[in-house]
Amino acid sequence: MKNTLYILTAFLFVFSFSVKAQSDTTKIIILHTNDMHSKIDMLPQMAYQINKIRENNDNVLLVSAGDNFTGNPIVDMYKDPGYPMIDLMNLLGFEIACLGNHEFDYGQATLNDRMFQANFYYVCANIKPDEESVLRPIDDFYKLQVAGVSLGFVGFIQLDKNMMPATNPIRVNDLIFTDALKIVKNYETYQDSADVLFALSHLGIETDEKLAKKAPFFDAIIGGHSHTRLFHGIVKNDVLIAQAGGYGNFLGVMTLLVVDKQVVSVSDSLIALTDDNLVDEKIKKVVDGYNENPEFDEIIGYAYEDITGKSELGALMTDAMLEKLDVDIAFQNEGGIRVHSIPAGEITKKEVLELSPFGNTFVIYELTVNQIKKLVEYTYKLENQNEIQVSGIEIYLIVNKKGKLKNVILTDDDKQEIANKTYKVAINDYMANSYELSFLKNPVEKTSVIDAECTMEFLKNQESVYYSGENRVHVTTKRVKTWEFRLN
């Protein structure tokens, strides 16, 4: 329970009164991860650090702030999707986790299986299954005892503007979601049943800051979703917010000092994990066993130079769609581009599956120029920035000095505005199901073509690919005229 006489800081606590004898002070360490996304290669290093901390301290817990799945085909395409990740989390000794949006990527039935497999508890307060849903009920709150101190955890999952987590909507059918900020006050009384109260949050750093403003009764917020590296946490409204980056590259270490069941200090730090760190040999053996899968080492293409960034990778993916689907225009949402680069040289099957891990299929439409512009405008306004890549046309986004979109211009290969006619347009089924645009409800065709397989087929058909400097979406504050395109 938070003692309002004390102000949390992320670095150092100074008290204007004497604290009880050291023997009356309980030190508790909460080790935390978030957004590991099936990346298992650094878990031997993480396990070594966890074991070392446990050996030197009595009261240590290990928790996850969600998104443990999707991002590594070794895990995601295992015969039981996600099984290796939960197996390793069990071996590392996780005790509690909140749900992240990508926990749903394998579907509700598989998520049920993985939660049954887990030796740790799941919490999520702003999701409720209805009578028709496959997902089993999830507790909103879990409490455990450590050295006579009760620790309570309330879980929260992020929601997009459509009030669903950022996963394909078909995977969250028959589930009821609520805005975490609207219900968090309901948990204020929970501080009466727990000496220390945490939010285990997969909301992202911006929403966690709003959560701290609304709910100063939390002793700390352990967060995820935004992949933010908070090397010493940040303090908002006297609440410490912690987050440990992503992909298993950091281990968060939160240290609490408790006197008479009152928190008198809380701080946080990160341990960086690299290939050079010492490893736990037992965990390494398990990881090596899962990684022994030659199927993913197959060479399926060659990159003349590094393919780097959303523009270049998106161009590769949409060119593959254009060729496979025989359409005029292909779009790829940037959220579905899941790696930063593909290095020059041989391209493996694993690299493409990491680029496109969701198994999305494609949907084809016949759209007018005006509808295509509305689609582009919609994606920009989701985050007030470009969120889309394209093949078949180039896009000019005209914005004001504050970044607000004022106009969309679509051009052909000759930098001329495209003809005012109907075009065959392909997007993935995540976009088709998530974007709230009426004309997306009437596709010409729903294909069974899977995005990663489409990209692999394209690469196999090329002697090599070259996308260095490729950029088909231009954001400018200038008033652009058609004749000016020739000067760019």
KOLKOLPA-952720 format. One record per residue (C-alpha): x, y, z; residue number from 1. Coordinates in steps of 0.02 Angstrom, whole numbers, plus 50000, padded with zeros to 5 digits. Last residue first. Layout:
+-------+-------+-------+-------+
:     u :     v :     w : vexza :
+-------+-------+-------+-------+
:     X :     Y :     Z :   NUM :
...
+-------+-------+-------+-------+
//
This chain:
+-------+-------+-------+-------+
:     u :     v :     w : vexza :
+-------+-------+-------+-------+
: 50608 : 50780 : 47144 :   488 :
: 50608 : 50897 : 46992 :   487 :
: 50489 : 50791 : 46889 :   486 :
: 50366 : 50799 : 47033 :   485 :
: 50355 : 50988 : 47011 :   484 :
: 50250 : 50971 : 46853 :   483 :
: 50111 : 50889 : 46954 :   482 :
: 50100 : 51032 : 47077 :   481 :
: 50151 : 51011 : 47259 :   480 :
: 50104 : 51135 : 47392 :   479 :
: 50249 : 51108 : 47509 :   478 :
: 50235 : 51029 : 47682 :   477 :
: 50298 : 50863 : 47616 :   476 :
: 50279 : 50677 : 47653 :   475 :
: 50333 : 50562 : 47512 :   474 :
: 50283 : 50378 : 47498 :   473 :
: 50373 : 50278 : 47363 :   472 :
: 50548 : 50272 : 47435 :   471 :
: 50682 : 50152 : 47370 :   470 :
: 50855 : 50209 : 47427 :   469 :
: 50929 : 50033 : 47415 :   468 :
: 50797 : 49914 : 47349 :   467 :
: 50897 : 49790 : 47246 :   466 :
: 50842 : 49611 : 47222 :   465 :
: 50939 : 49463 : 47152 :   464 :
: 50913 : 49331 : 47017 :   463 :
: 50728 : 49353 : 47048 :   462 :
: 50595 : 49217 : 47041 :   461 :
: 50645 : 49144 : 47209 :   460 :
: 50624 : 49316 : 47286 :   459 :
: 50445 : 49330 : 47223 :   458 :
: 50401 : 49157 : 47288 :   457 :
: 50472 : 49203 : 47458 :   456 :
: 50373 : 49365 : 47465 :   455 :
: 50209 : 49275 : 47425 :   454 :
: 50248 : 49140 : 47553 :   453 :
: 50272 : 49275 : 47685 :   452 :
: 50105 : 49357 : 47642 :   451 :
: 49998 : 49200 : 47634 :   450 :
: 49892 : 49178 : 47476 :   449 :
: 49719 : 49108 : 47520 :   448 :
: 49633 : 49249 : 47428 :   447 :
: 49477 : 49347 : 47473 :   446 :
: 49412 : 49415 : 47309 :   445 :
: 49314 : 49563 : 47240 :   444 :
: 49301 : 49640 : 47412 :   443 :
: 49146 : 49729 : 47480 :   442 :
: 49171 : 49772 : 47664 :   441 :
: 49322 : 49879 : 47622 :   440 :
: 49204 : 50010 : 47547 :   439 :
: 49137 : 50051 : 47720 :   438 :
: 49304 : 50104 : 47794 :   437 :
: 49340 : 50057 : 47974 :   436 :
: 49510 : 49980 : 47949 :   435 :
: 49536 : 49824 : 48054 :   434 :
: 49465 : 49682 : 47948 :   433 :
: 49535 : 49734 : 47780 :   432 :
: 49698 : 49795 : 47856 :   431 :
: 49725 : 49628 : 47944 :   430 :
: 49668 : 49539 : 47785 :   429 :
: 49812 : 49607 : 47684 :   428 :
: 49787 : 49737 : 47548 :   427 :
: 49767 : 49720 : 47359 :   426 :
: 49696 : 49851 : 47238 :   425 :
: 49621 : 49827 : 47066 :   424 :
: 49595 : 50002 : 46998 :   423 :
: 49442 : 50102 : 46943 :   422 :
: 49468 : 50261 : 46841 :   421 :
: 49528 : 50440 : 46860 :   420 :
: 49700 : 50422 : 46784 :   419 :
: 49850 : 50432 : 46899 :   418 :
: 49933 : 50599 : 46931 :   417 :
: 50094 : 50609 : 46831 :   416 :
: 50264 : 50565 : 46906 :   415 :
: 50306 : 50455 : 46755 :   414 :
: 50293 : 50296 : 46860 :   413 :
: 50116 : 50344 : 46910 :   412 :
: 50060 : 50473 : 47038 :   411 :
: 49939 : 50484 : 47183 :   410 :
: 49916 : 50651 : 47273 :   409 :
: 49844 : 50659 : 47449 :   408 :
: 49796 : 50824 : 47532 :   407 :
: 49791 : 50918 : 47697 :   406 :
: 49863 : 50794 : 47822 :   405 :
: 49905 : 50874 : 47988 :   404 :
: 50093 : 50872 : 48022 :   403 :
: 50094 : 51031 : 48124 :   402 :
: 50178 : 51129 : 47983 :   401 :
: 50040 : 51075 : 47863 :   400 :
: 50038 : 50909 : 47769 :   399 :
: 50037 : 50856 : 47586 :   398 :
: 50058 : 50668 : 47572 :   397 :
: 50129 : 50620 : 47402 :   396 :
: 50104 : 50436 : 47357 :   395 :
: 50188 : 50337 : 47219 :   394 :
: 50098 : 50204 : 47118 :   393 :
: 50106 : 50018 : 47077 :   392 :
: 50183 : 49964 : 47242 :   391 :
: 50146 : 50037 : 47413 :   390 :
: 50195 : 50065 : 47594 :   389 :
: 50080 : 50124 : 47735 :   388 :
: 50085 : 50204 : 47908 :   387 :
: 50128 : 50384 : 47867 :   386 :
: 50103 : 50498 : 48015 :   385 :
: 49960 : 50568 : 48118 :   384 :
: 49947 : 50400 : 48210 :   383 :
: 49787 : 50329 : 48135 :   382 :
: 49768 : 50485 : 48027 :   381 :
: 49895 : 50422 : 47900 :   380 :
: 49807 : 50255 : 47877 :   379 :
: 49640 : 50338 : 47847 :   378 :
: 49711 : 50463 : 47723 :   377 :
: 49785 : 50321 : 47620 :   376 :
: 49619 : 50228 : 47618 :   375 :
: 49526 : 50388 : 47575 :   374 :
: 49646 : 50418 : 47430 :   373 :
: 49612 : 50243 : 47365 :   372 :
: 49425 : 50277 : 47379 :   371 :
: 49442 : 50438 : 47278 :   370 :
: 49544 : 50349 : 47145 :   369 :
: 49406 : 50220 : 47129 :   368 :
: 49425 : 50047 : 47203 :   367 :
: 49406 : 49869 : 47141 :   366 :
: 49459 : 49762 : 47288 :   365 :
: 49573 : 49614 : 47326 :   364 :
: 49603 : 49536 : 47496 :   363 :
: 49768 : 49455 : 47545 :   362 :
: 49818 : 49329 : 47679 :   361 :
: 49906 : 49365 : 47842 :   360 :
: 50020 : 49232 : 47918 :   359 :
: 50076 : 49348 : 48057 :   358 :
: 50264 : 49329 : 48048 :   357 :
: 50305 : 49438 : 47896 :   356 :
: 50486 : 49499 : 47913 :   355 :
: 50528 : 49357 : 48032 :   354 :
: 50458 : 49234 : 47905 :   353 :
: 50565 : 49317 : 47771 :   352 :
: 50723 : 49300 : 47876 :   351 :
: 50684 : 49119 : 47919 :   350 :
: 50669 : 49073 : 47735 :   349 :
: 50845 : 49135 : 47709 :   348 :
: 50909 : 49281 : 47607 :   347 :
: 51087 : 49264 : 47540 :   346 :
: 51185 : 49425 : 47525 :   345 :
: 51148 : 49598 : 47591 :   344 :
: 51066 : 49605 : 47761 :   343 :
: 50877 : 49610 : 47783 :   342 :
: 50828 : 49760 : 47888 :   341 :
: 50726 : 49830 : 48031 :   340 :
: 50613 : 49679 : 48054 :   339 :
: 50425 : 49665 : 48083 :   338 :
: 50342 : 49748 : 47934 :   337 :
: 50159 : 49716 : 47979 :   336 :
: 50147 : 49879 : 48076 :   335 :
: 50199 : 49968 : 47915 :   334 :
: 50036 : 49923 : 47829 :   333 :
: 50064 : 49850 : 47656 :   332 :
: 49974 : 49913 : 47501 :   331 :
: 49966 : 49842 : 47324 :   330 :
: 49910 : 49932 : 47165 :   329 :
: 49866 : 49873 : 46990 :   328 :
: 49833 : 49690 : 47033 :   327 :
: 49898 : 49526 : 46962 :   326 :
: 49902 : 49441 : 47133 :   325 :
: 50077 : 49368 : 47125 :   324 :
: 50168 : 49511 : 47039 :   323 :
: 50086 : 49653 : 47134 :   322 :
: 50100 : 49560 : 47299 :   321 :
: 50287 : 49532 : 47276 :   320 :
: 50310 : 49715 : 47233 :   319 :
: 50214 : 49753 : 47393 :   318 :
: 50335 : 49654 : 47502 :   317 :
: 50493 : 49722 : 47421 :   316 :
: 50431 : 49902 : 47428 :   315 :
: 50383 : 49880 : 47610 :   314 :
: 50560 : 49822 : 47650 :   313 :
: 50633 : 49976 : 47564 :   312 :
: 50513 : 50101 : 47640 :   311 :
: 50502 : 50020 : 47811 :   310 :
: 50689 : 50022 : 47840 :   309 :
: 50837 : 49931 : 47765 :   308 :
: 50863 : 49809 : 47623 :   307 :
: 51052 : 49785 : 47630 :   306 :
: 51132 : 49772 : 47458 :   305 :
: 51122 : 49649 : 47311 :   304 :
: 50996 : 49546 : 47409 :   303 :
: 50986 : 49361 : 47361 :   302 :
: 50842 : 49238 : 47370 :   301 :
: 50765 : 49080 : 47443 :   300 :
: 50909 : 49004 : 47539 :   299 :
: 50841 : 48869 : 47656 :   298 :
: 50899 : 48895 : 47836 :   297 :
: 50721 : 48885 : 47904 :   296 :
: 50700 : 48702 : 47859 :   295 :
: 50865 : 48663 : 47947 :   294 :
: 50777 : 48663 : 48118 :   293 :
: 50898 : 48647 : 48263 :   292 :
: 50843 : 48809 : 48348 :   291 :
: 50729 : 48718 : 48470 :   290 :
: 50872 : 48609 : 48530 :   289 :
: 50990 : 48757 : 48543 :   288 :
: 50864 : 48845 : 48655 :   287 :
: 50852 : 48692 : 48770 :   286 :
: 51041 : 48674 : 48780 :   285 :
: 51059 : 48860 : 48813 :   284 :
: 50936 : 48848 : 48957 :   283 :
: 51041 : 48716 : 49043 :   282 :
: 51203 : 48808 : 49003 :   281 :
: 51149 : 48970 : 49086 :   280 :
: 51246 : 49099 : 48987 :   279 :
: 51383 : 49227 : 49016 :   278 :
: 51361 : 49386 : 48915 :   277 :
: 51452 : 49415 : 48750 :   276 :
: 51299 : 49382 : 48642 :   275 :
: 51216 : 49529 : 48727 :   274 :
: 51095 : 49565 : 48870 :   273 :
: 51083 : 49739 : 48943 :   272 :
: 51030 : 49744 : 49126 :   271 :
: 50901 : 49879 : 49158 :   270 :
: 50866 : 49981 : 49314 :   269 :
: 50720 : 50021 : 49429 :   268 :
: 50687 : 50104 : 49595 :   267 :
: 50562 : 50091 : 49736 :   266 :
: 50574 : 50163 : 49910 :   265 :
: 50475 : 50170 : 50073 :   264 :
: 50339 : 50046 : 50026 :   263 :
: 50234 : 50010 : 50181 :   262 :
: 50215 : 49834 : 50248 :   261 :
: 50296 : 49886 : 50413 :   260 :
: 50449 : 49940 : 50311 :   259 :
: 50462 : 49892 : 50127 :   258 :
: 50610 : 49924 : 50012 :   257 :
: 50574 : 49890 : 49830 :   256 :
: 50696 : 49852 : 49690 :   255 :
: 50643 : 49838 : 49508 :   254 :
: 50766 : 49750 : 49393 :   253 :
: 50719 : 49748 : 49208 :   252 :
: 50806 : 49624 : 49094 :   251 :
: 50857 : 49689 : 48924 :   250 :
: 50880 : 49623 : 48747 :   249 :
: 50737 : 49499 : 48763 :   248 :
: 50652 : 49563 : 48605 :   247 :
: 50596 : 49724 : 48691 :   246 :
: 50638 : 49881 : 48788 :   245 :
: 50628 : 49849 : 48975 :   244 :
: 50488 : 49959 : 49042 :   243 :
: 50464 : 50043 : 49211 :   242 :
: 50344 : 50178 : 49271 :   241 :
: 50369 : 50242 : 49450 :   240 :
: 50214 : 50328 : 49518 :   239 :
: 50230 : 50496 : 49609 :   238 :
: 50119 : 50581 : 49479 :   237 :
: 50236 : 50523 : 49342 :   236 :
: 50408 : 50452 : 49381 :   235 :
: 50519 : 50376 : 49247 :   234 :
: 50613 : 50212 : 49247 :   233 :
: 50800 : 50199 : 49269 :   232 :
: 50853 : 50133 : 49098 :   231 :
: 50680 : 50157 : 49024 :   230 :
: 50697 : 50072 : 48855 :   229 :
: 50527 : 50083 : 48772 :   228 :
: 50462 : 49935 : 48670 :   227 :
: 50292 : 50023 : 48655 :   226 :
: 50194 : 49869 : 48708 :   225 :
: 50259 : 49851 : 48887 :   224 :
: 50244 : 49914 : 49064 :   223 :
: 50278 : 49882 : 49247 :   222 :
: 50181 : 50020 : 49336 :   221 :
: 50231 : 50055 : 49516 :   220 :
: 50158 : 50086 : 49689 :   219 :
: 49987 : 50105 : 49611 :   218 :
: 49873 : 50222 : 49709 :   217 :
: 49920 : 50364 : 49593 :   216 :
: 49787 : 50298 : 49472 :   215 :
: 49725 : 50430 : 49350 :   214 :
: 49892 : 50517 : 49324 :   213 :
: 49986 : 50352 : 49328 :   212 :
: 49868 : 50282 : 49196 :   211 :
: 49899 : 50434 : 49085 :   210 :
: 50086 : 50399 : 49095 :   209 :
: 50052 : 50216 : 49059 :   208 :
: 49953 : 50270 : 48906 :   207 :
: 50105 : 50358 : 48833 :   206 :
: 50222 : 50216 : 48882 :   205 :
: 50125 : 50076 : 48800 :   204 :
: 49969 : 49986 : 48863 :   203 :
: 50033 : 49812 : 48905 :   202 :
: 50026 : 49848 : 49090 :   201 :
: 50061 : 49751 : 49247 :   200 :
: 49992 : 49883 : 49366 :   199 :
: 50065 : 49853 : 49537 :   198 :
: 49998 : 49863 : 49715 :   197 :
: 50104 : 49834 : 49870 :   196 :
: 50028 : 49793 : 50040 :   195 :
: 49880 : 49712 : 49954 :   194 :
: 49699 : 49700 : 50013 :   193 :
: 49671 : 49885 : 50049 :   192 :
: 49765 : 49934 : 49892 :   191 :
: 49627 : 49844 : 49799 :   190 :
: 49512 : 49989 : 49842 :   189 :
: 49587 : 50092 : 49701 :   188 :
: 49550 : 49955 : 49576 :   187 :
: 49387 : 50026 : 49508 :   186 :
: 49483 : 50186 : 49467 :   185 :
: 49567 : 50088 : 49326 :   184 :
: 49404 : 50064 : 49233 :   183 :
: 49400 : 50208 : 49109 :   182 :
: 49588 : 50217 : 49084 :   181 :
: 49592 : 50032 : 49041 :   180 :
: 49469 : 50056 : 48897 :   179 :
: 49359 : 49903 : 48895 :   178 :
: 49362 : 49748 : 48786 :   177 :
: 49227 : 49616 : 48764 :   176 :
: 49277 : 49459 : 48671 :   175 :
: 49163 : 49369 : 48549 :   174 :
: 49291 : 49373 : 48407 :   173 :
: 49469 : 49416 : 48455 :   172 :
: 49561 : 49321 : 48317 :   171 :
: 49451 : 49389 : 48177 :   170 :
: 49506 : 49563 : 48230 :   169 :
: 49686 : 49530 : 48170 :   168 :
: 49795 : 49593 : 48311 :   167 :
: 49820 : 49766 : 48385 :   166 :
: 49699 : 49745 : 48531 :   165 :
: 49518 : 49796 : 48501 :   164 :
: 49428 : 49958 : 48542 :   163 :
: 49427 : 50013 : 48358 :   162 :
: 49542 : 50156 : 48409 :   161 :
: 49669 : 50026 : 48461 :   160 :
: 49668 : 49938 : 48629 :   159 :
: 49812 : 49897 : 48745 :   158 :
: 49800 : 49760 : 48877 :   157 :
: 49792 : 49786 : 49067 :   156 :
: 49839 : 49675 : 49215 :   155 :
: 49818 : 49711 : 49401 :   154 :
: 49954 : 49639 : 49513 :   153 :
: 49949 : 49629 : 49704 :   152 :
: 50097 : 49597 : 49817 :   151 :
: 50070 : 49543 : 49997 :   150 :
: 50219 : 49560 : 50114 :   149 :
: 50254 : 49419 : 50237 :   148 :
: 50418 : 49373 : 50154 :   147 :
: 50333 : 49371 : 49983 :   146 :
: 50147 : 49335 : 49972 :   145 :
: 50048 : 49330 : 49810 :   144 :
: 49902 : 49424 : 49737 :   143 :
: 49822 : 49413 : 49565 :   142 :
: 49701 : 49531 : 49482 :   141 :
: 49594 : 49537 : 49325 :   140 :
: 49579 : 49348 : 49313 :   139 :
: 49558 : 49282 : 49136 :   138 :
: 49405 : 49183 : 49079 :   137 :
: 49435 : 49049 : 48946 :   136 :
: 49450 : 49107 : 48768 :   135 :
: 49333 : 49022 : 48644 :   134 :
: 49202 : 49159 : 48650 :   133 :
: 49015 : 49127 : 48633 :   132 :
: 48959 : 49165 : 48812 :   131 :
: 49065 : 49324 : 48820 :   130 :
: 49249 : 49331 : 48863 :   129 :
: 49301 : 49484 : 48965 :   128 :
: 49452 : 49594 : 48934 :   127 :
: 49500 : 49751 : 49030 :   126 :
: 49569 : 49674 : 49190 :   125 :
: 49702 : 49558 : 49121 :   124 :
: 49802 : 49436 : 49226 :   123 :
: 49895 : 49277 : 49182 :   122 :
: 49972 : 49161 : 49311 :   121 :
: 50130 : 49056 : 49295 :   120 :
: 50165 : 48873 : 49264 :   119 :
: 50110 : 48898 : 49084 :   118 :
: 50044 : 48750 : 48984 :   117 :
: 49863 : 48795 : 49021 :   116 :
: 49900 : 48973 : 48964 :   115 :
: 49978 : 48903 : 48805 :   114 :
: 49828 : 48792 : 48769 :   113 :
: 49705 : 48935 : 48797 :   112 :
: 49809 : 49043 : 48681 :   111 :
: 49796 : 48906 : 48550 :   110 :
: 49607 : 48908 : 48562 :   109 :
: 49602 : 49097 : 48557 :   108 :
: 49699 : 49119 : 48395 :   107 :
: 49885 : 49111 : 48356 :   106 :
: 49902 : 49301 : 48352 :   105 :
: 49806 : 49324 : 48515 :   104 :
: 49959 : 49340 : 48629 :   103 :
: 50009 : 49476 : 48508 :   102 :
: 49897 : 49604 : 48593 :   101 :
: 49982 : 49576 : 48760 :   100 :
: 49911 : 49477 : 48905 :    99 :
: 49984 : 49506 : 49078 :    98 :
: 50111 : 49389 : 49155 :    97 :
: 50146 : 49310 : 49325 :    96 :
: 50269 : 49191 : 49406 :    95 :
: 50407 : 49169 : 49278 :    94 :
: 50531 : 49036 : 49332 :    93 :
: 50660 : 49030 : 49192 :    92 :
: 50608 : 48851 : 49154 :    91 :
: 50426 : 48902 : 49140 :    90 :
: 50473 : 49045 : 49025 :    89 :
: 50570 : 48921 : 48919 :    88 :
: 50421 : 48804 : 48898 :    87 :
: 50309 : 48954 : 48868 :    86 :
: 50418 : 49012 : 48724 :    85 :
: 50442 : 48838 : 48651 :    84 :
: 50253 : 48807 : 48646 :    83 :
: 50209 : 48965 : 48549 :    82 :
: 50127 : 48871 : 48405 :    81 :
: 50108 : 48685 : 48441 :    80 :
: 50194 : 48609 : 48288 :    79 :
: 50316 : 48755 : 48298 :    78 :
: 50282 : 48891 : 48171 :    77 :
: 50280 : 49037 : 48295 :    76 :
: 50424 : 48975 : 48402 :    75 :
: 50560 : 48936 : 48274 :    74 :
: 50468 : 49060 : 48161 :    73 :
: 50525 : 49205 : 48271 :    72 :
: 50424 : 49366 : 48285 :    71 :
: 50258 : 49321 : 48362 :    70 :
: 50233 : 49280 : 48547 :    69 :
: 50288 : 49348 : 48717 :    68 :
: 50186 : 49505 : 48695 :    67 :
: 50154 : 49539 : 48880 :    66 :
: 50215 : 49632 : 49034 :    65 :
: 50309 : 49482 : 49102 :    64 :
: 50354 : 49444 : 49284 :    63 :
: 50498 : 49369 : 49383 :    62 :
: 50496 : 49379 : 49573 :    61 :
: 50643 : 49389 : 49695 :    60 :
: 50642 : 49390 : 49885 :    59 :
: 50800 : 49312 : 49955 :    58 :
: 50939 : 49398 : 49859 :    57 :
: 51114 : 49346 : 49804 :    56 :
: 51072 : 49178 : 49725 :    55 :
: 50913 : 49248 : 49648 :    54 :
: 51010 : 49389 : 49566 :    53 :
: 51136 : 49266 : 49493 :    52 :
: 50997 : 49152 : 49432 :    51 :
: 50910 : 49294 : 49343 :    50 :
: 51071 : 49352 : 49261 :    49 :
: 51111 : 49178 : 49197 :    48 :
: 50931 : 49154 : 49137 :    47 :
: 50941 : 49316 : 49035 :    46 :
: 51099 : 49256 : 48949 :    45 :
: 51017 : 49088 : 48909 :    44 :
: 50860 : 49184 : 48855 :    43 :
: 50952 : 49285 : 48722 :    42 :
: 50913 : 49167 : 48578 :    41 :
: 50729 : 49147 : 48624 :    40 :
: 50650 : 49291 : 48528 :    39 :
: 50467 : 49238 : 48527 :    38 :
: 50408 : 49419 : 48532 :    37 :
: 50500 : 49467 : 48693 :    36 :
: 50384 : 49615 : 48712 :    35 :
: 50407 : 49638 : 48899 :    34 :
: 50524 : 49582 : 49037 :    33 :
: 50528 : 49605 : 49226 :    32 :
: 50628 : 49558 : 49380 :    31 :
: 50540 : 49615 : 49537 :    30 :
: 50660 : 49626 : 49684 :    29 :
: 50597 : 49636 : 49863 :    28 :
: 50696 : 49705 : 50010 :    27 :
: 50610 : 49696 : 50178 :    26 :
: 50663 : 49821 : 50310 :    25 :
: 50640 : 49778 : 50493 :    24 :
: 50816 : 49706 : 50509 :    23 :
: 50886 : 49869 : 50440 :    22 :
: 50821 : 49962 : 50592 :    21 :
: 50677 : 50080 : 50564 :    20 :
: 50693 : 50231 : 50452 :    19 :
: 50739 : 50401 : 50522 :    18 :
: 50650 : 50554 : 50459 :    17 :
: 50672 : 50677 : 50318 :    16 :
: 50693 : 50538 : 50190 :    15 :
: 50796 : 50542 : 50032 :    14 :
: 50758 : 50418 : 49895 :    13 :
: 50872 : 50395 : 49746 :    12 :
: 50858 : 50353 : 49560 :    11 :
: 50685 : 50323 : 49494 :    10 :
: 50599 : 50435 : 49619 :     9 :
: 50447 : 50398 : 49723 :     8 :
: 50387 : 50528 : 49847 :     7 :
: 50354 : 50467 : 50024 :     6 :
: 50226 : 50530 : 50148 :     5 :
: 50089 : 50460 : 50034 :     4 :
: 50124 : 50283 : 50094 :     3 :
: 50072 : 50167 : 49951 :     2 :
: 50000 : 50000 : 50000 :     1 :
+-------+-------+-------+-------+
//
